[in-house]
């Protein structure tokens, strides 16, 4: 376990370090009525417009800028987005990168990793298979491990998104956050410290945080569904769990059909193409599984856009 504190002071410090390398991504405010919802205000945070196409770039730069990197470089296992983020950060900082992804990783994510010049290995069925291969490589070479979610530096980097959201949306009451391994929701929850309602949203086919909260500790969960390349790591992080237990208000499960509907709605209403994992937050609202109060200001995080463009109008 890391002895690095994941708290607002450290998140603010990290934000200053990585700010020259990341984008401040945009927010679009609408009314709930635009989506047939009762919320007074609905605000979308488009982190899919971050470098490398997802929030993962924040954690990647935090690792590479705050840790000593050996000459052999860095190594990371990923469903796709983390690998792309580490490859991008390594390219910018001129560090060698070795990335491992499973066969379920989308062609768009694989292509993006390769475009950044990383050494890529595709193999195994699930993220857990890629992680085992990555750990073997690290043991053999001494490369610096950059974990996708269960590492303090990664959590701190993702926590800078919470800081940025609060600066852009100081009146926010509730934020819907997609959950896979939990690095995103863990970092954001560590920033807010229960000052707003943080609602986790995860697929029914990959209920990692739901199973952990039921068991009182991280446990293996199902790892499938339409968003398996971003939200299905088998179990939530050990560092993530106590933060989530303390500061996540509740966790909602959504179906693959809910996620598909959310993707189409983002395109229909906002002309945004999100990957399945990035559309899960809105799915909680559209499905009625989260019902906001009439005066509630609700934020929806759209966390990733690494997908093949879809012609929803066809």
N, C-alpha and C positions, 0 to 999 in steps of 0.2 A: 504493500500500500504506500502511496506517495505521502510525504510529509509536507507537501506544498499546499497551502490553504487555498481553497476555491471560495473566495468571498468578494464582496464588491470592491474593496480596496485593491486587491490583486487584479481583478478584472479591469479596473480603471487604468492601472499601471500597464497592463498588457495592451490595452487599446491604444495607448500612446505609442507603444513600440511597433505595432502592426499597422497603424493608420496610414503610413505612406504607401503601403502595399495592397490595401483593400479599398473597395468602393463603398461609399455610403449609398445604399440601395434605396429606391424610391418607395414612397407610401402613396396609395390612392384611397381617398375617403369617398364612401357612398352612403346611401341610406339603406337600411335593411329592406325597405320596400322594393328596392331594385331587384332583390332576390326573393321576394315574397316572404320576408322575415319581419319580426316585430321589433328588432333592435333599432334604437334611435339612430345610432351611427355604426357603420361597419367600415373598418379600415384594413386594407390589404397591405402587407409588407412584402415586397417583391424581392426576396433574397435570391431568387432564381437568376437575377441579373448580376449577381456577384461574379467576379473572376472565376473561371472554371465551372460556372453554372450552378453553384450551390453554396450554402453557408459553410461547407467544410473547409473552404479556403482560409477562413479565420483561424481555425485550429491548426491547420497545416503551417501557416506562417508563424504562429506562436511557437510551435515546436522547433522550427528551424532557426528562429531568431533568438530563442532564449536558452537553447541547449547546445552543447559542444558536439559538432558533427565530425566524425572521423573521415579520413580520406576516401574510404570505401563508399561513403554516402549514407543514404537513408533507405529504409525498407518499410512497406506498408501493405497490409491486407485490406481489401475493400470489396463492397458490393459494386462499386463503380465510382460514386461521387468523391469519396475520400481519396481514392487512388488518383483521380483527376486533379484534385486539389493539391495533393502532395507533389504530383508530377509538375504541376504549374509552379508551385512555390520553389521547388528544386531547380526548375529551369530559370526562374527569375534570379535566384541566388547562386546559380552555377554550381549546383551540388548534384552528384550522381544519385539517381533514384531507381530502386527496384520495386515494382508493384505486382501484387498477386491478386487476381480476381477469379471468382468461380464462373462456370459456364453460363449461369443465369444472368450475368451482367449484360446489360443491353448493348447492342452494337454501337449506339451513340456514345456511350460511356467508354467503351473499349477504344473507339476511334479517337476520342478526345485525349485519353491517356497517351496513346501513341503519338498524337500530334505534338505533345509537349516533350517528346524525346526520351521518355522513361523506358527502361528495360521492363517489358511486360510479360508476365506468365499467366496464361488462362488455363485453369484446371480445377477439377473437383466440381461437385454439384452445388454446394452452398458456401456462404461466407465462412463458416467454421472450417471448411476444407482449405480455403485460401489462407486462413489464419495459421493453420498448422504448417502449411508449406512456408509461409513467411517466417514463422518462428524458427524453423529448421535452417533457413537461409541466414537469419541473424546469428544463430548459434555458430554457424560455420564460418561466417565472414566478419563478424563484429560490427555489422551495419547498425546504425541508429534506428531503433524501433519507433515508429510514429503510429500509435494506436488510434483506431477510428473513433473511439468514444471513451474507453476506460483508462484515461490518463489525465493527470491534473492539467497539464499544458493544453491539451485538447479541450477540456471543459472550460478553461479560462478563455481560450480563443472564442469558443461558441458563446460564452457569456457576454462578449462585447456586442453581440447582436441585441441582447436585452438592453444594454446601456444605450445603444443607438435607437432602439424602438422607444424607450422612455423619453429620450430627447425629442423625437419626432412626434410622439403621441402622449404627452404628459397627462391627459385626461382619461387614459385607457382604464377600463374596469376589469376586462377579461382578455386573455390571449390564448388562442387555440394553437397548439404546437404538436407537430408530428413526432412520433416516437418510434425509434428503432432500437439501437443500443442504449440510447438515452443521453448521448453527449450534448445534443441540442437542448433538450428540455432541462437537463441537469445544469448546464451553464446559465441558461436564462433564469431558471428558478433560483440559482445561487445569487444572481444579480438582484432580483426583485425581493427576495426574502419575505415572501407572502404579502407584499404590499398591494398586489393585484391578484386576481384569480388566474392561476396557470392551469389550463385544462390540457391534459395529454390526449392525443388521438392516435390510435394504432389500429391496424387491420385485424379483423377477427381471425385471419389466417396466420398472424404473427403477434400474439399478445404478450410480448416480453415483460413490459412493466406491470400489466394486469396480473400475470402469474406471480411475479415477484411480490407484489403487494398482498396478494392472497396468501402466499406462503410465508411472508415475513422475512424474505431474503431472495436474492437472485436465484432463479432455478431455470432449467431448460424449458423452453416453450416450443410450440409449433413454429415452423419457419417456412411459410409458403405464401401464396397469393400473388395478386397482380403487382404489388409493390415489393416483392421479395428481394430485388436488387438494391433496395435502399432501407427497408424497414423490417428486415428479418434476420437478425444476427444470432438467433437461438436463445440468448439470455441477455438481460440488461446488465450494465456494468456494475461492478462492485463499488466503485467510487460514486457512481450515479445514484444508486439505490437510497442511501441515507438522505441525500439532498431531496430526492423526489418524495420520499416518505414525509419529510418535514415541510416541504414548500409547494408540492403539487396538489391542487385542490381536489381533483378527481381525474380518472382516466376513462375515456369513451372508446368503445370498439365500433368500427364501421366495416361494412361488407365491401367486397370487390366491386359489386354493382354500384354501391354508394360512391366509391372512388371514381368509377368511370363517369357517373353522372356529374360529379364535381369537376372533372377535367373538361367535359363538354360545356358546363355552365361557365367556367372561367373563360373559355373561348367565346361562347355566345354573348356574354355580358361585358367582358373586358378585353377580348381579343388577346388573351394570354394562353400560351401552350405550356402547361405544367406537366412534369412527369407524374406518374401515379403517386409516389410517395410525397411529392410536393403539394398534391391536391387533397390530401387526407383531412387537413384541418377544416376546409370548407365543407367537406362531406359530413362532418358532425352536425353542422347547421342545416344543410339541405335535407338531410335524412330525418331531422327532428330529434335526433338523439341528444343534442344540446339545444335547449329552448331559452333564449335570452329574455331578460325582463325588458319591458317597453322602453325604459330609460337607460338601458345598459349600453355602454360604448364597448364594442367587441372588436378585437384585433384578430386577423387571420393571417398566419404566416404561410407564405407560399415558398417553400424552402429549397426547391430544386427544379431545374428545367432541362436536364440532360436526357432528352428523348428524341426519337425520330419524329419530325413534324408530321402531324396528322391532319388530313383534310376532313374536319368535322362536318363540313357543309355538303360533302359528297353523298 
